[in-house]
């Protein structure tokens, strides 16, 4: 009863996704005549002469003499038999055919095509909203639409065709097509801090079932950073499940004031990844990540701006560590430095130094002399810096590593 009451329309709508073709496979695969498979196949065909299931050629196989017809992959292109998988960053393209299958003409035909997503259900993306005019008997109107996929999850292609029937009634034919969008890439990041610099490790994994070629993988840093790409050159092709690793070093731009330096230190946004890849037959996909963020290291009121060793260090020979201390607080400081005991390195001179007053944003130089007692890489640190006026104290366990030669 429900089928009898369903309204019939003189117009029909057919939708086909426009995707790249595939290479057709040959129906006959050559088999070496001396193999066990060829012997079994020959015996089977003799016992079943009327069987048409012989799809293998038992002629002697020589790659230098075989014609192209015997090659497993032919030169013929075929259209995909199914919708396939839609990935984030690709462009969805479809061909719509509106055909009048009635014996009467239809007037004032207009087509509206929209794309609904999980975040745009009430206000979908309008892909097409134009009139086709009149359609005579057996006449068809063709429309092509395209939409760049920027969201994961369920997508609905909603089509509405309004027309004026032969009886003068305004009618609407509605159809919707639902499909899922998957994530083509898995991006993982890891952030490490090297003084004021940031080391950003990026791991990109191919989450599709096919090979892709990374045409571009670019990191666009935030405005407060400059970027240096430390990645080693690698193969542009990623098989399904393969992983590519990249390393970037971000350096803060020179700050004109203490406020700008504070803004850089507390900045959480690092930048965005812009990835462009190609699939089979040159199909293009583009993905731009959201802002990659870090946990801000913040600022110490007393900052170790620099700690360097200029000369070559030998065992039991004095060397100097030059340290620059900066006052990043909001008030002047009266600084006192104390150096504690540490293994394999002995301080020369007084263990307590008075640096005096340091204004806001200013710095003081400090030269510490040590004597190494053992060869190898030795750590220099165990420094305590104190502001006598406020009582603030900062302990620095590690200043610099030195390579001591014998």
FIGU-108930 format. One record per residue (C-alpha): residue number from 1; y negated, z, x. Coordinates in nm, 4 decimals, always signed. Each point is the difference from the previous one (the first is absolute). Last residue first. Layout:
resi, c2, c3, c1
NUM, Y, Z, X
...
! end
This chain:
resi, c2, c3, c1
406, -1.3922, +2.8211, +9.3761
405, -0.1743, -0.1686, -0.2902
404, -0.1520, +0.1828, -0.2964
403, -0.0587, -0.1974, -0.3199
402, -0.2570, +0.1862, -0.2091
401, +0.0041, +0.0763, -0.3733
400, -0.3289, +0.1016, -0.1634
399, -0.1637, +0.2754, -0.2022
398, +0.2859, +0.1693, -0.1828
397, +0.0128, +0.3547, -0.1354
396, -0.3627, +0.0040, -0.1140
395, -0.0872, +0.3319, -0.1654
394, -0.3200, +0.0055, -0.2056
393, -0.2061, +0.3124, -0.0570
392, -0.2900, +0.0674, -0.2386
391, -0.1762, +0.3317, +0.0732
390, -0.3266, -0.1232, -0.1486
389, -0.2346, +0.0669, +0.2939
388, +0.2580, +0.0129, +0.2817
387, +0.1505, -0.3362, -0.0901
386, +0.3420, -0.0082, +0.1604
385, +0.2076, -0.2674, +0.1752
384, +0.3565, +0.0878, +0.1040
383, +0.1885, -0.2301, +0.2380
382, +0.3780, +0.0094, +0.0465
381, +0.0044, -0.3658, +0.1073
380, +0.1395, -0.2201, +0.2750
379, +0.3438, -0.1525, -0.0491
378, +0.1968, -0.1222, +0.2996
377, +0.1773, -0.3326, +0.0452
376, +0.2027, +0.0082, +0.3193
375, -0.0325, +0.1950, +0.3243
374, -0.0287, +0.3794, +0.0087
373, -0.2638, +0.2501, +0.1152
372, -0.3098, -0.1798, -0.1270
371, -0.3375, +0.1429, +0.1108
370, -0.2817, +0.0110, -0.2561
369, -0.3773, -0.0493, -0.0130
368, -0.1933, +0.0133, -0.3284
367, -0.3266, -0.1926, -0.0400
366, -0.1954, +0.0633, -0.3222
365, -0.2598, -0.2284, -0.1554
364, -0.2026, +0.1141, -0.3006
363, -0.0679, -0.1832, -0.3254
362, -0.2720, -0.0247, -0.2647
361, +0.0487, -0.0586, -0.3739
360, -0.1498, +0.3371, -0.0916
359, -0.1412, +0.1704, +0.3101
358, +0.2124, +0.1475, +0.2807
357, -0.1070, +0.3326, +0.1509
356, +0.1773, +0.1327, +0.3083
355, +0.3069, -0.1404, +0.1732
354, +0.1442, +0.3335, +0.1153
353, +0.3271, -0.0395, +0.1908
352, +0.3049, +0.2299, +0.0055
351, +0.3110, -0.0625, +0.2133
350, -0.2008, -0.0096, +0.3190
349, +0.1112, -0.2255, +0.2816
348, +0.3021, -0.2233, +0.0438
347, +0.2357, -0.0085, -0.2983
346, +0.3732, -0.0285, +0.0702
345, +0.2315, -0.2671, -0.1482
344, +0.3830, +0.0235, -0.0047
343, +0.0023, +0.2313, -0.3045
342, -0.3245, +0.1021, -0.1720
341, -0.2317, +0.2967, +0.0330
340, -0.3100, +0.0206, -0.2173
339, -0.3379, -0.1712, +0.0240
338, -0.3051, +0.1644, -0.1623
337, -0.3099, -0.1901, -0.1163
336, -0.3173, +0.1650, -0.1371
335, -0.2388, -0.1854, -0.2296
334, -0.3295, +0.1154, -0.1522
333, -0.0227, -0.2208, -0.3079
332, -0.2830, -0.1638, -0.1944
331, +0.0457, -0.0441, -0.3788
330, +0.1556, -0.2547, -0.2377
329, +0.3239, -0.0473, +0.1921
328, +0.1004, -0.3042, +0.2027
327, -0.0806, +0.1536, +0.3403
326, +0.1612, -0.2229, +0.2578
325, +0.2095, +0.0911, +0.3065
324, +0.0584, -0.2558, +0.2772
323, +0.2799, +0.0802, +0.2443
322, +0.0438, -0.1337, +0.3538
321, +0.3359, +0.1004, +0.1503
320, -0.0119, +0.0313, +0.3778
319, +0.2830, -0.0188, +0.2536
318, +0.1092, +0.2350, +0.2786
317, +0.2999, -0.0983, +0.2176
316, +0.3285, +0.1944, -0.0256
315, +0.1776, -0.3107, -0.1387
314, -0.2118, -0.3113, -0.0113
313, -0.2365, -0.1200, -0.2729
312, -0.1868, -0.3312, +0.0288
311, -0.3646, +0.0496, -0.0926
310, -0.1887, -0.0357, -0.3285
309, +0.1642, +0.2474, -0.2359
308, -0.1487, -0.0126, -0.3498
307, -0.0679, +0.2233, -0.3008
306, -0.2508, -0.1321, -0.2564
305, -0.1574, +0.0955, -0.3327
304, +0.1733, +0.3362, -0.0310
303, -0.1762, +0.1109, -0.3186
302, -0.1358, +0.3443, -0.0842
301, -0.0737, +0.0242, -0.3732
300, +0.3392, -0.1671, -0.0474
299, +0.0030, -0.3036, -0.2247
298, +0.2298, -0.1282, -0.2744
297, +0.3438, -0.1463, +0.0648
296, -0.0168, -0.1945, -0.3283
295, +0.3406, -0.0569, -0.1547
294, +0.0287, -0.3751, +0.0042
293, -0.0524, -0.2835, -0.2439
292, +0.1066, -0.3620, -0.0365
291, -0.2315, -0.1567, -0.2566
290, +0.1922, -0.2067, -0.2522
289, +0.2277, -0.2719, +0.1255
288, -0.0721, -0.3701, -0.0120
287, +0.2876, -0.2319, -0.0831
286, +0.0150, -0.3780, +0.0103
285, +0.2925, -0.2234, -0.0903
284, +0.0354, -0.3727, +0.0592
283, +0.2895, -0.2342, -0.0747
282, +0.0464, -0.2287, +0.3006
281, +0.3298, -0.1600, -0.0980
280, +0.1757, +0.3387, +0.0027
279, -0.2266, +0.2958, +0.0705
278, -0.3379, +0.0410, +0.1632
277, -0.1839, +0.3158, +0.0954
276, -0.3537, +0.1374, +0.0050
275, -0.0663, +0.3689, +0.0659
274, -0.3405, +0.1729, +0.0004
273, +0.0282, +0.3676, +0.0943
272, -0.2909, +0.2277, -0.0853
271, -0.2142, +0.2530, +0.1863
270, -0.0103, +0.3545, +0.1386
269, -0.1307, +0.2046, -0.2940
268, -0.0094, +0.3784, +0.0574
267, -0.3397, +0.0333, +0.1689
266, -0.0586, +0.3586, +0.1169
265, -0.0421, -0.0875, +0.3680
264, -0.2043, -0.3099, -0.0801
263, -0.2382, +0.1863, -0.2334
262, -0.0413, +0.2759, +0.2597
261, -0.0977, -0.2617, +0.2577
260, -0.2553, -0.1448, -0.2418
259, -0.1506, +0.3458, -0.0542
258, -0.0163, +0.0581, +0.3764
257, -0.2112, -0.3098, +0.0397
256, +0.0207, -0.3614, +0.1120
255, +0.3781, -0.0074, -0.0021
254, +0.1845, -0.2512, +0.2147
253, +0.2769, -0.1601, -0.2087
252, +0.3188, +0.2022, -0.0250
251, +0.3019, -0.1563, +0.1715
250, +0.3050, -0.1156, -0.1923
249, +0.3134, -0.0933, +0.1930
248, +0.2479, -0.2138, -0.1900
247, +0.3787, -0.0196, +0.0292
246, +0.2231, -0.2398, -0.1924
245, +0.3666, +0.0170, -0.0979
244, +0.2011, -0.2713, -0.1776
243, +0.3099, +0.0875, -0.2029
242, +0.2783, -0.2275, -0.1268
241, +0.1551, +0.0658, -0.3432
240, +0.0256, -0.3679, -0.0954
239, -0.0808, -0.2023, +0.3117
238, -0.3515, +0.0104, +0.1396
237, -0.1317, -0.3052, +0.1829
236, -0.3143, +0.0181, +0.2157
235, +0.1947, +0.1153, +0.3042
234, -0.1885, +0.2486, +0.2127
233, -0.3121, +0.0508, +0.2095
232, -0.0407, +0.3641, +0.1093
231, -0.2406, +0.2070, -0.2046
230, -0.2932, +0.1755, +0.1690
229, -0.2658, -0.1413, -0.2340
228, -0.3366, +0.1598, +0.0761
227, -0.2209, +0.1024, -0.2926
226, -0.3581, +0.1241, -0.0293
225, -0.0659, +0.2831, -0.2419
224, -0.2805, +0.1290, -0.2273
223, +0.0051, -0.3051, -0.2270
222, +0.3674, +0.0373, -0.0885
221, +0.2480, -0.2145, +0.1881
220, +0.1376, -0.3343, -0.1241
219, +0.3604, -0.0264, +0.1173
218, +0.1452, -0.3488, +0.0059
217, +0.3521, -0.1263, -0.0574
216, -0.0151, -0.3761, -0.0401
215, +0.2578, -0.2768, -0.0338
214, +0.2910, +0.2376, -0.0407
213, +0.2911, -0.2329, -0.0719
212, +0.2404, +0.1150, -0.2698
211, +0.3782, -0.0059, -0.0237
210, +0.1537, +0.0764, -0.3373
209, +0.1247, +0.3005, -0.1979
208, -0.3384, +0.1724, -0.0060
207, -0.0882, +0.3422, +0.1440
206, -0.1199, -0.1331, +0.3380
205, -0.1110, +0.3106, +0.1892
204, -0.3431, +0.0701, +0.1526
203, -0.0488, +0.3041, +0.2260
202, -0.3540, +0.0916, +0.1050
201, -0.0824, +0.2493, +0.2762
200, -0.3649, +0.1070, +0.0180
199, -0.1270, +0.1665, +0.3175
198, -0.3391, +0.1604, -0.0694
197, -0.2616, +0.0704, +0.2661
196, -0.2135, +0.3170, +0.0162
195, +0.2505, +0.1829, +0.2240
194, +0.3186, -0.2021, -0.0447
193, +0.0900, +0.0517, -0.3646
192, +0.3225, -0.1241, -0.1577
191, +0.0447, -0.1708, -0.3374
190, +0.3249, -0.1386, -0.1407
189, +0.0247, -0.2806, -0.2534
188, +0.2681, -0.1516, -0.2225
187, -0.0230, -0.3337, -0.1824
186, +0.2909, -0.1272, -0.2098
185, -0.0498, -0.3656, -0.0836
184, +0.0958, -0.2290, -0.2882
183, -0.0606, +0.2558, -0.2797
182, +0.1455, -0.1181, -0.3298
181, -0.1664, -0.1467, -0.3105
180, +0.1970, +0.0012, -0.3255
179, -0.0053, -0.2606, -0.2767
178, -0.0841, -0.0181, -0.3700
177, -0.0719, -0.3138, -0.2022
176, -0.1995, +0.0148, -0.3217
175, -0.0245, -0.2351, -0.2952
174, -0.2493, -0.0332, -0.2824
173, -0.0465, -0.2888, -0.2438
172, -0.3105, +0.0361, -0.2151
171, -0.0883, -0.1650, -0.3298
170, -0.3175, -0.1230, -0.1722
169, +0.1003, -0.1766, -0.3205
168, -0.1323, -0.3486, -0.0820
167, +0.3227, -0.1300, -0.1575
166, +0.0659, -0.2185, +0.3062
165, -0.0214, +0.3135, +0.2137
164, -0.3065, +0.1161, +0.1915
163, +0.0900, +0.1482, +0.3368
162, +0.0054, +0.3197, +0.2040
161, +0.2264, +0.0366, +0.3014
160, +0.0350, +0.3454, +0.1592
159, +0.1750, +0.0572, +0.3342
158, +0.0521, +0.3410, +0.1635
157, +0.1414, +0.0000, +0.3546
156, +0.1161, +0.3585, +0.0449
155, +0.0193, +0.1759, +0.3370
154, +0.2124, +0.3087, +0.0695
153, -0.0244, +0.1790, +0.3328
152, -0.2122, -0.0549, +0.3087
151, -0.3594, -0.1164, -0.0008
150, -0.2067, -0.2666, +0.1774
149, +0.1761, -0.3193, -0.1096
148, -0.2369, -0.2962, +0.0265
147, +0.0001, -0.1934, -0.3281
146, +0.0519, -0.3695, -0.0687
145, +0.0045, -0.2119, -0.3152
144, +0.1053, -0.3589, -0.0712
143, -0.0328, -0.1567, -0.3434
142, +0.1751, -0.2958, -0.1616
141, -0.0542, -0.1312, -0.3533
140, +0.2772, -0.1793, -0.1811
139, +0.0182, -0.2741, -0.2639
138, +0.3201, -0.0387, -0.2001
137, -0.2051, -0.0375, -0.3226
136, -0.3720, +0.0106, +0.0695
135, -0.1753, +0.2872, +0.1736
134, -0.3684, +0.0628, -0.0706
133, -0.2387, +0.1833, +0.2333
132, +0.1339, +0.1799, +0.3056
131, -0.2557, +0.2808, -0.0103
130, -0.0598, +0.2441, +0.2836
129, +0.0801, +0.3594, +0.0945
128, +0.2015, +0.0110, +0.3220
127, +0.0778, +0.2695, +0.2574
126, -0.1662, +0.2967, -0.1715
125, +0.0916, +0.3177, +0.1909
124, +0.0844, +0.2758, -0.2459
123, -0.2448, +0.2514, -0.1484
122, +0.2078, +0.2391, -0.2118
121, +0.3064, -0.0233, +0.2224
120, -0.1743, -0.0252, +0.3346
119, +0.1358, +0.2922, +0.2062
118, +0.3681, -0.0614, -0.0778
117, -0.0511, -0.3741, +0.0118
116, -0.0760, -0.2625, -0.2631
115, -0.0606, -0.3635, +0.0914
114, -0.1763, -0.2165, -0.2585
113, +0.0434, -0.3521, -0.1376
112, -0.2050, -0.1268, -0.2947
111, +0.0730, -0.3458, -0.1392
110, -0.1989, -0.1918, -0.2597
109, +0.1234, -0.2619, -0.2470
108, -0.2671, -0.1197, -0.2427
107, +0.2282, -0.2402, -0.1870
106, +0.3742, -0.0497, -0.0488
105, +0.1526, -0.3360, -0.0913
104, +0.2942, -0.0217, -0.2362
103, +0.3647, -0.0852, +0.0688
102, +0.0567, +0.3236, +0.1901
101, +0.0926, +0.0469, +0.3653
100, -0.3569, +0.0444, +0.1267
99, +0.0349, +0.1054, +0.3642
98, -0.1823, +0.2630, +0.2056
97, +0.1170, -0.0055, +0.3641
96, -0.0983, +0.2801, +0.2347
95, +0.0399, -0.0273, +0.3779
94, -0.0082, +0.3226, +0.1985
93, -0.1405, +0.1310, +0.3267
92, +0.0239, +0.3604, +0.1216
91, -0.1734, +0.0399, +0.3351
90, +0.1652, +0.2321, +0.2513
89, -0.1443, +0.3295, +0.1243
88, +0.2572, +0.2197, -0.1743
87, +0.3288, -0.1790, -0.0392
86, +0.1559, -0.1941, -0.2874
85, +0.3758, -0.0418, +0.0131
84, +0.1803, -0.3034, -0.1373
83, -0.0675, -0.1674, -0.3348
82, +0.3404, -0.1673, +0.0084
81, +0.1487, -0.3423, +0.0772
80, -0.2419, -0.0733, +0.2838
79, -0.1051, -0.3670, +0.0141
78, +0.1969, -0.2348, +0.2213
77, -0.0951, -0.1934, +0.3125
76, +0.2409, -0.2563, +0.1435
75, +0.0143, -0.0488, +0.3768
74, +0.3472, +0.1503, +0.0150
73, +0.1278, +0.3236, +0.1529
72, +0.3750, +0.0161, +0.0789
71, -0.0099, -0.3197, +0.2136
70, +0.2627, -0.2540, -0.1084
69, -0.2573, -0.2376, -0.1504
68, -0.1928, -0.0012, +0.3298
67, +0.2708, -0.2111, +0.1590
66, +0.2584, +0.1565, +0.2342
65, +0.0292, -0.1601, +0.3445
64, -0.1689, +0.2573, +0.2268
63, +0.1124, +0.2944, -0.2120
62, +0.3631, -0.1078, +0.0209
61, +0.2253, +0.1045, -0.2862
60, +0.3266, -0.1835, -0.0589
59, +0.0263, -0.0753, -0.3745
58, +0.1220, +0.2825, -0.2200
57, -0.3015, -0.0041, -0.2357
56, -0.0252, +0.3002, -0.2277
55, -0.0855, -0.0037, -0.3704
54, +0.3446, -0.0734, -0.1306
53, -0.0198, +0.1506, -0.3483
52, +0.0779, -0.3261, -0.1766
51, +0.3681, +0.0777, -0.0409
50, +0.1927, -0.3151, -0.0915
49, +0.1943, -0.0146, +0.3271
48, +0.1134, +0.3625, -0.0255
47, +0.2995, +0.0353, +0.2356
46, -0.1500, -0.2404, +0.2533
45, -0.3453, +0.1579, -0.0403
44, +0.1421, +0.3465, +0.0693
43, +0.1875, -0.1119, +0.3126
42, -0.3172, -0.1588, +0.1384
41, -0.2005, +0.3156, -0.0758
40, +0.2528, +0.2194, +0.1787
39, -0.0051, -0.2271, +0.3052
38, -0.3822, -0.0192, -0.0012
37, -0.0314, +0.3799, -0.0205
36, +0.2437, +0.0463, +0.2889
35, -0.2213, -0.2151, +0.2225
34, +0.0864, -0.3322, +0.1596
33, -0.1939, -0.2126, -0.2486
32, -0.3222, +0.1930, +0.0718
31, -0.1739, +0.0658, -0.3303
30, -0.3158, -0.1723, -0.1217
29, -0.1852, +0.1572, -0.2959
28, -0.0388, -0.2132, -0.3102
27, -0.2370, +0.0909, -0.2828
26, -0.3006, +0.0108, +0.2325
25, -0.2539, +0.2768, -0.0535
24, -0.3416, -0.0714, -0.1524
23, -0.3105, +0.1167, +0.1809
22, -0.2271, +0.2218, -0.2046
21, -0.3212, -0.0621, -0.1894
20, -0.3133, +0.2190, +0.0141
19, -0.1054, +0.1683, -0.3205
18, -0.1754, -0.0952, -0.3221
17, +0.1258, +0.2333, -0.2714
16, +0.0904, -0.1839, -0.3175
15, -0.1347, +0.0759, -0.3473
14, +0.0945, -0.1791, -0.3217
13, -0.1989, +0.0277, -0.3206
12, +0.0941, -0.1646, -0.3271
11, -0.2346, -0.1127, -0.2755
10, +0.0922, -0.0755, -0.3609
9, +0.0368, +0.3726, -0.0605
8, +0.2629, +0.1854, -0.1998
7, -0.0666, +0.3400, -0.1533
6, +0.2960, +0.2357, -0.0102
5, +0.1101, +0.0687, -0.3575
4, +0.3291, -0.1863, +0.0390
3, +0.0804, +0.1802, +0.3277
2, -0.0709, +0.3369, -0.1602
1, +0.2377, -0.0846, -0.2841
! end
